[in-house]
Amino acid sequence: MINAALVGIDFGKTDFEASLEELSLLAKSAGATPAVTLTGRRSSPDAAMFIGSGKAEELRLACEANDVEIVIFNHALSPAQQRNLERALNRRVVDRTSLILDIFAQRARSHEGKLQVELAQLQYLATRLVRAWTHLERQKGGIGLRGPGETQLETDRRLIGERIKMLQGKLTKLRRQHGTQRRQRVRTRTMSVSLVGYTNAGKSTLFNALTKAQAYAADQLFATLDTTSRRVWLGDEVGQIVLSDTVGFIRELPHQLVAAFRATLQETVQADLLLHVVDASSSVRLDQIDQVNEVLHEIGADTIRQVLVFNKIDAVPELAARGGTVERDEYGNISRVFLSARTGVGLDALRAAIAEIATAEPLAQPSPLLAADWTAAPHEPSREPELGR
């Protein structure tokens, strides 16, 4: 473990404290030990160093006093800001995007997952090549290397572009394979259900409880990167469904990751039903619901039928008695289920809810988004009422 300094600037957002706590969890997930936390308030970022020269000097002294090797910002830094900070602090500086990409690189296990992470990293790196490293601007020279005069920066940019194109081609083939599998499920009238939710909400634990699978589940951010699907029997009337465990979302999820993980996230886009798993023990669960809904909107999955599954109620005394409770909206449709995937309380109620929806609604047809690019769009998701109201 290496010592890290965490930096978070409050620009007036309501979730600042929760975001800073999340940064600490992200740093630990990446293998760093938070030794220093520097906070401040600004109306807007400093153009040169994001935090201003005074804060930068305060940060440098704190780093020297605590043997800090790396500085992690809870924000996206421009290449120029990152370069200026590294010069001023004499230490490696990474931003939130780079940190999340690093965690994904550590956790990727499948061939597809590794391809997606590499693509996201290269897309991020391509933006850093513009101004980040001036030493790359030198002309190549020497015996056998004189000629057109392509700079090292241009070479790196060209090679990265070629690699990105190759990875995109491979992932396009994988998307076609996924599309074939989904069309087969539609032909056989098999309902598709995807678990979605904020990272560490307990999706994999719930997946294992429902399917008796052994998918990796841990109390850490982004324990699951690769989509895992299993068949679940829901009785003679419904038959089998396909349940998929997907990657967790997080606030300010890097756009590069959303774009690169299209092949994985398409399992969500093509689902007939989304089980939106919520950590009921989190003090910022409503903000997390909003963050997940924003990503669902971005990938084109916000029109799919969704049921909120409030998990970990065993960790919330006032909710423990509501295990197995199923709530409906004003139209009588199932909207929320309360359970604990760890203890098993409420799992039967969830199975019954899925079965009711399966028998009441026709299966969705494959979406035209299979071959389309997903782009971000402004979205203001509706907030869920506070629990118990």
ZASEFI-725502 format. One record per residue (C-alpha): residue number from 1; residue in three letters; x, y, z. Coordinates in Angstrom, 3 decimals. Example, Ala and Ser with C-alpha at 12.3 -4.5 7.8 and 13.67 -1.06 7.14 Angstrom:
2
     i    aa       east      north         up
     1   ALA     12.300     -4.500      7.800
     2   SER     13.670     -1.060      7.140
END
This chain:
389
     i    aa       east      north         up
     1   MET      0.000      0.000      0.000
     2   ILE      1.239      3.472     -0.857
     3   ASN      0.340      6.655      0.993
     4   ALA     -2.008      8.932     -0.887
     5   ALA     -3.290     12.464     -0.463
     6   LEU     -6.953     12.967     -1.298
     7   VAL     -8.096     16.340     -2.610
     8   GLY    -11.710     17.449     -2.795
     9   ILE    -12.979     20.947     -3.536
    10   ASP    -16.505     21.949     -2.556
    11   PHE    -18.177     23.857     -5.391
    12   GLY    -21.488     24.013     -3.542
    13   LYS    -22.880     20.577     -4.377
    14   THR    -25.039     18.911     -1.741
    15   ASP    -23.288     15.540     -1.935
    16   PHE    -19.753     16.828     -1.294
    17   GLU    -19.142     14.837      1.930
    18   ALA    -20.530     11.623      0.444
    19   SER    -18.422     12.108     -2.679
    20   LEU    -15.273     12.607     -0.578
    21   GLU    -16.017      9.465      1.444
    22   GLU    -16.483      7.607     -1.813
    23   LEU    -13.095      8.858     -3.042
    24   SER    -11.497      7.313      0.045
    25   LEU    -13.136      3.958     -0.772
    26   LEU    -11.994      4.232     -4.377
    27   ALA     -8.417      4.956     -3.282
    28   LYS     -8.420      1.925     -0.979
    29   SER     -9.886     -0.217     -3.750
    30   ALA     -6.990      0.843     -5.980
    31   GLY     -4.438     -0.156     -3.316
    32   ALA     -3.648      3.206     -1.710
    33   THR     -3.799      4.286      1.939
    34   PRO     -5.331      7.748      2.419
    35   ALA     -2.819      9.593      4.615
    36   VAL     -3.855     13.191      3.930
    37   THR     -7.202     14.726      3.011
    38   LEU     -7.232     18.305      1.750
    39   THR    -10.506     20.133      1.222
    40   GLY    -11.451     23.656      0.283
    41   ARG    -14.222     25.786     -1.139
    42   ARG    -14.143     27.582     -4.467
    43   SER    -16.703     29.022     -6.825
    44   SER    -14.825     27.605     -9.829
    45   PRO    -11.605     25.645    -10.499
    46   ASP     -8.293     27.473    -10.897
    47   ALA     -7.298     27.346    -14.551
    48   ALA     -3.645     26.515    -13.873
    49   MET     -3.721     24.098    -10.919
    50   PHE     -7.412     23.575    -10.138
    51   ILE     -6.875     24.376     -6.419
    52   GLY     -4.822     27.585     -6.709
    53   SER     -1.175     28.191     -5.828
    54   GLY     -1.789     28.703     -2.085
    55   LYS     -3.612     25.396     -1.663
    56   ALA     -1.015     23.705     -3.844
    57   GLU      1.755     24.816     -1.473
    58   GLU     -0.287     23.646      1.535
    59   LEU     -0.746     20.290     -0.200
    60   ARG      2.982     20.004     -0.978
    61   LEU      3.944     20.520      2.658
    62   ALA      1.339     17.977      3.825
    63   CYS      2.655     15.444      1.317
    64   GLU      6.229     15.885      2.524
    65   ALA      5.189     15.545      6.163
    66   ASN      3.275     12.302      5.557
    67   ASP      5.484     10.555      2.969
    68   VAL      2.767     10.772      0.346
    69   GLU      3.655      9.204     -2.991
    70   ILE      0.532      9.948     -5.017
    71   VAL     -2.090     12.713     -5.002
    72   ILE     -5.647     11.803     -5.984
    73   PHE     -8.156     14.476     -7.002
    74   ASN    -11.879     13.921     -6.637
    75   HIS    -12.382     15.779     -9.904
    76   ALA    -11.494     15.603    -13.588
    77   LEU     -8.255     17.475    -14.313
    78   SER     -7.181     18.909    -17.636
    79   PRO     -3.805     17.718    -19.000
    80   ALA     -2.312     21.155    -18.256
    81   GLN     -3.619     21.189    -14.662
    82   GLN     -2.245     17.692    -14.073
    83   ARG      1.174     18.658    -15.457
    84   ASN      1.345     21.872    -13.413
    85   LEU      0.357     20.061    -10.217
    86   GLU      2.955     17.347    -10.716
    87   ARG      5.637     19.998    -11.166
    88   ALA      4.526     21.932     -8.083
    89   LEU      4.092     18.860     -5.855
    90   ASN      6.932     16.768     -7.298
    91   ARG      4.610     13.770     -7.075
    92   ARG      2.356     11.779     -9.345
    93   VAL     -1.129     13.266     -9.655
    94   VAL     -4.203     11.361    -10.846
    95   ASP     -7.792     12.508    -11.188
    96   ARG    -11.040     10.683    -10.431
    97   THR    -11.383      9.378    -13.988
    98   SER     -7.890      7.892    -14.021
    99   LEU     -8.460      6.322    -10.582
   100   ILE    -11.659      4.559    -11.657
   101   LEU    -10.002      3.361    -14.862
   102   ASP     -7.144      1.918    -12.797
   103   ILE     -9.575      0.013    -10.554
   104   PHE    -11.359     -1.383    -13.605
   105   ALA     -7.997     -2.480    -15.048
   106   GLN     -7.200     -4.338    -11.815
   107   ARG    -10.601     -6.057    -11.650
   108   ALA    -11.108     -7.067    -15.292
   109   ARG    -10.971    -10.858    -15.582
   110   SER    -12.643    -11.886    -18.836
   111   HIS    -11.199    -11.297    -22.296
   112   GLU    -14.087     -8.968    -23.094
   113   GLY    -13.675     -7.024    -19.854
   114   LYS     -9.970     -6.509    -20.498
   115   LEU    -10.652     -5.277    -24.027
   116   GLN    -13.219     -2.787    -22.750
   117   VAL    -10.941     -1.439    -20.024
   118   GLU     -7.986     -1.070    -22.405
   119   LEU    -10.187      0.818    -24.863
   120   ALA    -11.361      3.194    -22.130
   121   GLN     -7.780      3.769    -20.934
   122   LEU     -6.506      4.492    -24.441
   123   GLN     -9.362      6.903    -25.135
   124   TYR     -8.483      8.707    -21.914
   125   LEU     -4.750      8.659    -22.713
   126   ALA     -5.365     10.082    -26.184
   127   THR     -6.673     13.301    -24.615
   128   ARG     -3.580     13.485    -22.388
   129   LEU     -1.204     13.393    -25.362
   130   VAL     -2.191     16.832    -26.547
   131   ARG     -0.140     18.846    -24.067
   132   ALA      0.844     16.547    -21.249
   133   TRP      4.404     15.549    -22.099
   134   THR      6.550     18.132    -23.846
   135   HIS      9.510     15.748    -24.134
   136   LEU      7.532     13.767    -26.718
   137   GLU      7.617     16.738    -29.097
   138   ARG     11.285     16.153    -29.966
   139   GLN     11.995     15.015    -33.516
   140   LYS     13.338     11.528    -33.994
   141   GLY     16.927     11.631    -35.148
   142   GLY     20.051      9.589    -35.576
   143   ILE     21.341      7.074    -38.118
   144   GLY     18.476      5.428    -39.979
   145   LEU     15.823      7.584    -38.325
   146   ARG     16.111     10.811    -40.316
   147   GLY     13.376     11.351    -42.852
   148   PRO      9.836     12.714    -42.787
   149   GLY     10.402     13.978    -39.266
   150   GLU      7.405     12.502    -37.493
   151   THR      7.591     13.564    -33.855
   152   GLN      7.330     11.020    -31.057
   153   LEU      4.043     12.644    -30.028
   154   GLU      2.600     12.105    -33.519
   155   THR      3.823      8.514    -33.522
   156   ASP      2.260      7.799    -30.148
   157   ARG     -1.005      9.406    -31.204
   158   ARG     -1.080      7.372    -34.434
   159   LEU     -0.296      4.081    -32.675
   160   ILE     -2.934      4.740    -30.016
   161   GLY     -5.467      5.543    -32.739
   162   GLU     -4.702      2.273    -34.534
   163   ARG     -5.011      0.282    -31.313
   164   ILE     -8.329      1.977    -30.464
   165   LYS     -9.688      1.129    -33.913
   166   MET     -8.640     -2.524    -33.520
   167   LEU    -10.248     -2.812    -30.058
   168   GLN    -13.458     -1.225    -31.291
   169   GLY    -13.588     -3.797    -34.095
   170   LYS    -13.226     -6.692    -31.667
   171   LEU    -15.886     -5.299    -29.346
   172   THR    -18.265     -4.772    -32.279
   173   LYS    -17.990     -8.503    -33.051
   174   LEU    -18.736     -9.317    -29.411
   175   ARG    -21.806     -7.063    -29.509
   176   ARG    -23.083     -8.956    -32.533
   177   GLN    -22.644    -12.230    -30.649
   178   HIS    -24.578    -10.836    -27.680
   179   GLY    -27.306     -9.679    -30.059
   180   THR    -27.637    -13.175    -31.514
   181   GLN    -27.973    -14.661    -28.026
   182   ARG    -30.645    -12.124    -27.089
   183   ARG    -32.666    -12.751    -30.255
   184   GLN    -32.573    -16.457    -29.450
   185   ARG    -34.005    -15.725    -25.989
   186   VAL    -36.821    -13.684    -27.533
   187   ARG    -37.638    -16.514    -29.959
   188   THR    -37.835    -18.964    -27.074
   189   ARG    -39.892    -16.449    -25.027
   190   THR    -37.353    -16.324    -22.211
   191   MET    -37.698    -13.264    -19.989
   192   SER    -34.486    -11.286    -19.413
   193   VAL    -33.944     -9.589    -16.039
   194   SER    -30.894     -7.438    -15.245
   195   LEU    -29.634     -6.339    -11.849
   196   VAL    -28.512     -2.721    -11.956
   197   GLY    -27.552     -0.305     -9.225
   198   TYR    -24.891      1.747     -7.551
   199   THR    -21.582      0.034     -6.960
   200   ASN    -21.474     -2.036     -3.752
   201   ALA    -25.269     -2.074     -3.396
   202   GLY    -25.221     -5.872     -3.084
   203   LYS    -26.119     -6.904     -6.637
   204   SER    -23.755     -9.886     -6.787
   205   THR    -24.866    -11.129     -3.354
   206   LEU    -28.484    -10.940     -4.524
   207   PHE    -27.551    -12.642     -7.803
   208   ASN    -25.910    -15.523     -5.930
   209   ALA    -28.897    -15.822     -3.580
   210   LEU    -31.372    -16.065     -6.470
   211   THR    -29.340    -18.325     -8.753
   212   LYS    -27.214    -20.364     -6.296
   213   ALA    -24.254    -19.245     -8.386
   214   GLN    -20.777    -18.469     -7.092
   215   ALA    -20.244    -15.071     -8.679
   216   TYR    -17.597    -13.000     -6.931
   217   ALA    -19.162    -10.786     -4.267
   218   ALA    -17.260     -8.525     -1.881
   219   ASP    -17.770     -5.405      0.205
   220   GLN    -15.809     -3.221     -2.179
   221   LEU    -16.399     -0.889     -5.086
   222   PHE    -16.625     -2.492     -8.530
   223   ALA    -16.315     -6.089     -7.364
   224   THR    -18.175     -7.065    -10.558
   225   LEU    -17.078     -5.920    -14.010
   226   ASP    -18.108     -8.789    -16.259
   227   THR    -21.770     -9.534    -16.868
   228   THR    -22.763    -12.971    -15.569
   229   SER    -26.041    -14.594    -16.624
   230   ARG    -27.838    -17.610    -15.169
   231   ARG    -31.215    -19.233    -15.698
   232   VAL    -33.666    -19.140    -12.793
   233   TRP    -36.789    -21.337    -12.507
   234   LEU    -39.839    -19.419    -11.303
   235   GLY    -42.452    -22.169    -11.382
   236   ASP    -44.564    -23.889    -14.040
   237   GLU    -46.558    -20.808    -14.996
   238   VAL    -43.495    -18.666    -15.760
   239   GLY    -40.798    -21.234    -16.404
   240   GLN    -37.225    -20.028    -16.712
   241   ILE    -35.927    -16.476    -16.828
   242   VAL    -32.396    -15.261    -17.529
   243   LEU    -30.963    -13.160    -14.691
   244   SER    -27.864    -11.026    -15.354
   245   ASP    -25.504     -9.390    -12.862
   246   THR    -23.967     -6.209    -14.284
   247   VAL    -21.252     -3.691    -13.431
   248   GLY    -22.174     -1.146    -10.766
   249   PHE    -22.563      2.539    -11.507
   250   ILE    -21.072      5.488     -9.643
   251   ARG    -21.415      9.272     -9.656
   252   GLU    -19.446     10.914    -12.440
   253   LEU    -18.818      7.583    -14.142
   254   PRO    -16.156      8.329    -16.796
   255   HIS    -17.728      8.677    -20.216
   256   GLN    -14.903      6.581    -21.674
   257   LEU    -16.059      3.660    -19.528
   258   VAL    -19.695      4.016    -20.541
   259   ALA    -18.659      4.035    -24.200
   260   ALA    -16.177      1.164    -23.872
   261   PHE    -18.540     -1.021    -21.821
   262   ARG    -21.321     -0.922    -24.405
   263   ALA    -20.995     -4.663    -25.031
   264   THR    -21.504     -5.345    -21.308
   265   LEU    -24.156     -2.695    -20.737
   266   GLN    -26.230     -3.885    -23.687
   267   GLU    -27.402     -6.728    -21.474
   268   THR    -29.074     -3.957    -19.478
   269   VAL    -30.437     -2.144    -22.536
   270   GLN    -32.019     -5.323    -23.889
   271   ALA    -33.576     -6.514    -20.614
   272   ASP    -37.335     -6.922    -20.157
   273   LEU    -37.073     -5.898    -16.504
   274   LEU    -34.500     -4.010    -14.433
   275   LEU    -34.121     -4.769    -10.748
   276   HIS    -32.592     -1.538     -9.445
   277   VAL    -30.749     -2.687     -6.313
   278   VAL    -30.414      0.043     -3.669
   279   ASP    -28.238     -0.010     -0.544
   280   ALA    -30.938      0.801      2.015
   281   SER    -28.266      1.380      4.676
   282   SER    -26.648      4.232      2.735
   283   SER    -27.380      7.756      3.954
   284   VAL    -27.220      9.007      0.350
   285   ARG    -29.363      6.295     -1.221
   286   LEU    -31.626      8.816     -2.956
   287   ASP    -28.641     10.489     -4.632
   288   GLN    -27.370      7.061     -5.663
   289   ILE    -30.749      6.235     -7.202
   290   ASP    -30.497      9.447     -9.213
   291   GLN    -26.948      8.651    -10.345
   292   VAL    -27.981      5.197    -11.580
   293   ASN    -30.990      6.641    -13.403
   294   GLU    -28.717      9.148    -15.141
   295   VAL    -26.480      6.366    -16.475
   296   LEU    -29.540      4.307    -17.503
   297   HIS    -30.751      7.328    -19.445
   298   GLU    -27.340      7.752    -21.056
   299   ILE    -27.262      4.161    -22.332
   300   GLY    -30.884      4.206    -23.464
   301   ALA    -32.278      1.928    -20.753
   302   ASP    -34.458      4.460    -18.928
   303   THR    -37.679      3.296    -20.626
   304   ILE    -37.390     -0.306    -19.402
   305   ARG    -39.711     -1.439    -16.603
   306   GLN    -37.880     -0.972    -13.301
   307   VAL    -38.460     -2.253     -9.784
   308   LEU    -36.512     -0.761     -6.872
   309   VAL    -35.069     -3.469     -4.634
   310   PHE    -34.059     -2.056     -1.250
   311   ASN    -31.295     -4.388     -0.077
   312   LYS    -29.345     -4.633      3.213
   313   ILE    -32.431     -3.895      5.349
   314   ASP    -30.869     -6.089      8.058
   315   ALA    -28.386     -3.232      8.603
   316   VAL    -31.192     -0.693      9.148
   317   PRO    -33.195     -1.358     12.357
   318   GLU    -36.199      0.702     11.260
   319   LEU    -36.430     -1.269      7.988
   320   ALA    -35.676     -4.768      9.250
   321   ALA    -39.361     -5.488      9.913
   322   ARG    -40.260     -4.609      6.303
   323   GLY    -38.483     -7.645      4.848
   324   GLY    -40.668     -9.196      2.168
   325   THR    -42.809     -6.073      1.805
   326   VAL    -43.899     -5.320     -1.756
   327   GLU    -45.076     -1.783     -2.540
   328   ARG    -47.136     -0.724     -5.566
   329   ASP    -47.618      2.568     -7.370
   330   GLU    -50.938      4.330     -7.912
   331   TYR    -51.669      2.066    -10.894
   332   GLY    -51.176     -1.132     -8.904
   333   ASN    -47.825     -1.961    -10.497
   334   ILE    -45.047     -3.361     -8.302
   335   SER    -42.588     -0.554     -7.613
   336   ARG    -40.475     -1.529     -4.567
   337   VAL    -39.418     -4.663     -2.728
   338   PHE    -37.607     -4.742      0.631
   339   LEU    -35.164     -7.571      1.366
   340   SER    -31.786     -8.691      2.622
   341   ALA    -29.802    -10.737      0.136
   342   ARG    -27.364    -11.691      2.890
   343   THR    -29.960    -13.206      5.253
   344   GLY    -32.458    -14.285      2.590
   345   VAL    -35.368    -12.319      4.072
   346   GLY    -37.668    -11.121      1.286
   347   LEU    -36.201    -13.238     -1.531
   348   ASP    -39.451    -15.175     -1.990
   349   ALA    -41.328    -11.887     -2.279
   350   LEU    -38.926    -10.766     -5.022
   351   ARG    -39.331    -14.043     -6.912
   352   ALA    -43.106    -13.680     -6.707
   353   ALA    -42.864    -10.083     -7.943
   354   ILE    -40.766    -11.108    -10.963
   355   ALA    -43.215    -13.934    -11.727
   356   GLU    -46.185    -11.547    -11.567
   357   ILE    -44.517     -9.127    -13.980
   358   ALA    -43.474    -11.961    -16.304
   359   THR    -47.034    -13.250    -16.652
   360   ALA    -48.556     -9.788    -17.030
   361   GLU    -46.293     -8.191    -19.653
   362   PRO    -45.126     -9.280    -23.142
   363   LEU    -41.403     -9.578    -23.813
   364   ALA    -39.632     -6.599    -25.338
   365   GLN    -38.223     -6.889    -28.862
   366   PRO    -34.491     -6.350    -29.531
   367   SER    -33.619     -2.656    -29.437
   368   PRO    -32.212     -0.772    -32.470
   369   LEU    -29.528      0.555    -30.080
   370   LEU    -27.558     -2.648    -30.697
   371   ALA    -25.377     -0.956    -33.289
   372   ALA    -25.835      2.644    -32.225
   373   ASP    -23.483      4.865    -30.301
   374   TRP    -24.673      6.014    -26.906
   375   THR    -24.169      9.674    -26.163
   376   ALA    -24.773     11.574    -22.994
   377   ALA    -27.856     13.777    -22.783
   378   PRO    -29.103     16.097    -20.050
   379   HIS    -31.428     14.267    -17.722
   380   GLU    -33.156     15.098    -14.490
   381   PRO    -34.409     11.804    -13.022
   382   SER    -37.359     11.921    -10.685
   383   ARG    -36.421     11.433     -7.059
   384   GLU    -37.913      8.618     -5.052
   385   PRO    -39.805      9.621     -1.911
   386   GLU    -38.066      9.014      1.395
   387   LEU    -38.515      5.510      2.753
   388   GLY    -41.469      5.108      5.045
   389   ARG    -43.469      7.990      3.650
END
